Amino acid sequence: MDLSKLKGKIRVKKPKRLGRGVGSGKGKTAGRGHKGAGQRKGKTLPYAGFRGGNLAYFRRIPKRGFNSPNKKEYQIVNLVDIEKKLKDNKEIDSKVLKNADLIKDEKKPVKILGVVKDKFSLKAVFKADKYSARAKELIEKVGGEAKVLK
């Protein structure tokens, strides 16, 4: 592409000139207002949400509950979905589930749930971090094996 062959005008907006007289629209205080920290050069506010010394909004609202730093978040996979996508597999682990797009990250822990509408018939060796009681029961009922990873 050649820049000389471009058609139409390219508009470059010039910055507003501040403090250049009352007629410019941004004269006198140059859009900074009267007095206070905002009008001074080099102003910095203590933190986001600072309200001029008043109690900040995020400090006013009540805090509830507790978020554990050691909480484990499992990627949930249903036996129905595994049976649909992985009928011919004899060993099912996080790599196989990732390749079948059933989980997003193979490094995060996986939990297998046993929500089945019809009969479950996939006889395979499952390797996951956690199983629901129903999932473990269904896998072993068919003759499969549910191994728990550590």
GIPENOR-V525904 format. One record per residue. RES is the residue in one small letter. PSI is psi as a letter, one per 20 degrees, with the letter a starting at -180 (NA if undefined). D_CENTER is the distance of its C-alpha to the mean C-alpha in Angstrom with 2 decimals. Layout:
res,psi,d_center
RES,PSI,D_CENTER
RES,PSI,D_CENTER
//
This chain:
res,psi,d_center
m,p,39.04
d,p,41.64
l,h,40.78
s,i,44.38
k,j,44.02
l,q,41.19
k,q,42.35
g,r,41.58
k,p,41.01
i,o,37.96
r,p,37.62
v,o,36.68
k,p,36.40
k,q,38.26
p,q,36.87
k,p,38.59
r,o,41.44
l,q,41.26
g,k,44.30
r,l,46.92
g,q,49.01
v,h,48.79
g,i,49.19
s,i,45.97
g,i,43.85
k,l,42.11
g,a,45.25
k,e,46.35
t,i,43.12
a,k,41.04
g,j,38.37
r,i,37.70
g,a,39.62
h,p,42.27
k,r,42.19
g,r,39.40
a,h,36.70
g,h,35.22
q,h,38.63
r,q,39.15
k,q,38.40
g,k,35.61
k,p,33.92
t,p,30.79
l,q,29.19
p,g,28.29
y,r,24.57
a,p,22.18
g,j,23.45
f,p,27.00
r,l,29.56
g,k,32.82
g,i,33.44
n,r,32.54
l,p,29.98
a,q,26.46
y,g,24.59
f,i,21.75
r,i,24.64
r,h,26.54
i,q,24.21
p,q,24.65
k,p,22.31
r,q,22.01
g,a,21.06
f,p,19.97
n,o,16.80
s,p,18.09
p,i,17.13
n,j,18.39
k,p,16.40
k,p,15.78
e,o,13.05
y,q,14.73
q,p,13.90
i,p,16.37
v,p,19.00
n,q,22.01
l,h,25.52
v,g,26.25
d,h,23.58
i,g,24.83
e,h,28.36
k,g,27.72
k,h,26.12
l,l,27.85
k,h,31.41
d,i,33.28
n,p,31.33
k,i,33.20
e,p,30.57
i,o,26.92
d,a,24.42
s,h,20.82
k,g,21.96
v,g,23.65
l,h,20.74
k,g,18.44
n,h,21.27
a,j,21.57
d,k,17.89
l,h,17.66
i,r,14.91
k,h,12.18
d,p,13.17
e,i,16.78
k,h,16.53
k,q,14.53
p,q,16.95
v,p,17.99
k,p,19.71
i,p,22.15
l,q,23.17
g,l,26.61
v,o,26.32
v,p,29.10
k,g,30.98
d,b,33.82
k,q,35.22
f,p,33.19
s,j,35.22
l,o,33.15
k,o,35.05
a,r,32.90
v,o,31.86
f,p,28.30
k,o,26.53
a,r,23.47
d,h,22.35
k,q,23.11
y,q,24.92
s,q,25.66
a,h,29.42
r,g,29.93
a,g,28.23
k,g,30.39
e,g,33.42
l,g,32.94
i,g,32.42
e,h,35.53
k,h,37.54
v,h,37.30
g,j,38.29
g,a,35.00
e,p,33.67
a,n,30.53
k,p,29.97
v,p,27.63
l,q,26.03
k,NA,26.17
//
